[in-house]
Amino acid sequence: MGTATSTPSWTFLHPLPGPHWYASAWGDGAGTLWLTGIPSLGRPAPIARSTDGGHTWALEDFVSRRNHTRIRGVPGGAPWVAGGQGMLVTLHKGKWKRLRTGLDVALLGLWCASPEVVHLCGAKGTLAVTRDAGRTWSVAPPLTGASLVDVLGDGAGSLVAVGSDGVILRSDDGARWEVVRAAVEAPKGSARSWLKSLATWQPGCFLAGGDDELLRSEDGGRTWRDVTPPRLVRNITDVCTTASGQWFVGALERIVRSDDQGTTWQVEHELTGAGHRWVYALHVEADGRGIAVGPHNTGYVRAV
């Protein structure tokens, strides 16, 4: 697998509204970028919005002492935010609205198939779906005790969920799930390995990343192969893809990109500076604008 280098296109952004610890990023494809985070330094968890490509940000009026773990929505639609102890909120007619999920576990991932159909995943193998915009929820029987950190659909029927100890589940309808890769506990004294993020670029094709592993599936999540860039990334925290076929991988210390679906890679940005400037989440829009964020008010913007 080849590698290449290029001039970084990410620039340090200061200030983000904070100080905060940002952990999730999403763009609606219509010019608005969103961030969520977790409580830090005595401050509640934030939700922030930018309408100018990530150059300036404003905090939303909804805050919580629970973690805001994931933000997503449908293109051009309202964001949904999942969090600790079954917390789920969405922006409805300009105001943040809490929804009752009936779940009391940490919700760690979500995917919006449409404004009405939203899938959730979380601790203790939790998988749930609403088909009426959050009024009622259907919870799937747990198939694993592992924490499920992200869930994503390809828009054509296949869904995948990933999580702790490398577990991977898949479904054709969001109601009935199967384990395609069982959780493997780390040896005593070793760190656990997590798959933390999912992306898709065309029907049936998924990218899963976390820690030191990047996996690819081309059959709707049934089988996976390792496409981890050698020597380029470790401690993977987030992955994203664009409609043009670019792949982006965020790690604690750098952002890397592939323009040929993982055949070759280049380092877009090396993180430097004081204050633990790490990437915990990144998002790149179809036009190339992007945002990468992390702890201690870390923020980088990718210009068009």
Salt bridges, closest charged atoms under 4 A:
GLU60 OE1 - ARG49 NH2 3.06
ASP150 OD2 - ARG70 NH1 3.84
ASP150 OD1 - ARG72 NH1 2.80
ASP165 OD2 - ARG192 NH2 2.86
ASP172 OD1 - ARG170 NH2 2.63
ASP172 OD1 - ARG222 NH2 3.67
ASP173 OD2 - ARG176 NH2 2.35
GLU178 OE2 - ARG170 NH1 3.20
ASP211 OD1 - LYS196 NZ 3.16
GLU213 OE2 - ARG181 NH2 2.87
GLU218 OE2 - ARG216 NE 3.08
GLU218 OE2 - ARG225 NH2 3.28
ASP259 OD1 - ARG257 NE 2.73
GLU268 OE2 - ARG257 NH1 2.45
GLU268 OE2 - ARG302 NH2 2.69
GLU270 OE2 - ARG254 NH2 2.76
GLU285 OE1 - HIS283 NE2 2.59
ASP287 OD2 - ARG289 NE 2.86
